[in-house]
Every structure is written in structure tokens, then in C-alpha cells.
């Protein structure tokens, strides 16, 4: 076209991953996961459709084995979600990836969260002293 201008938009999967991933129990069978994400068009490479949360029961390691089937949970563009229907007293690997219409980008480093038994809660408090001591506080939910 003479005198005109062409605009090419290349759509692809995001090249950046979410960061500041945290996960904690809401109940004995439900967790809440939160994260941050930089929604820069130079990194997203398309319209951000949401996020794909990957979770898998943890083994002795904290990575996702290639031979395991990951459970997934789709979110929209908000930066948190809750996942229910989990087993009590289990550890889960959690990871998140941004997604466009072309697919999901790279996952962030996984975190591990442990579900607890019915009616109990546990908080792990890590001190900031040189000995890096840990203290476990356990109690019961009030009805």
C-alpha cells in the first residue's frame, strides 16, 4: 500500500514468569496462592488471558517430575486463587505461568505447601537470628 502504514502484531506465549509466589492453607483441604506479575507488552507478547496454576503432590523433591500428570487450575487476570478438593496432611508443589491465546509461558520456581488435618492449624515461625531457629505453633480452629 503506497503511503500507508502496516502494523504487525506477533502473538506468542509470554516470555516472563510470575514472581513472589506464596501459598498457604485456608482450610485442611484448600489453599490460597498469590503471586506478582509484570504485565509489560514486550514480555507478555499478546493479550494476557490469565494464569495457569500447576500443582502436584510433592515427593521427597521440590520439582515437577516429567513422568507425573500435573493438575492445573485456570485463573483470569487476578493475581491470586484458591484451590480446593485437596487431601489432608499432604504436601503440594505449586507453580504458576502467565498465558495468552497462544499458550502458557514459563513457570516460576515452585513452592511447597502442606495441608493439615481437620480442625488444626500449624504456623512455622522462622527467626532472623544467625542460628536460624524455627518454632512450630499448633492449635485448633474455633467453631
Secondary structure as UniProt FT lines:
FT   TURN            2..3
FT   STRAND          19..27
FT   TURN            28..29
FT   STRAND          30..36
FT   HELIX           41..44
FT   STRAND          50..57
FT   TURN            66..67
FT   STRAND          71..75
FT   STRAND          80..83
FT   TURN            88..89
FT   STRAND          91..100
FT   TURN            101..102
FT   STRAND          103..104
FT   STRAND          111..114
FT   TURN            118..119
FT   STRAND          120..126
FT   TURN            130..131
FT   STRAND          134..140
//
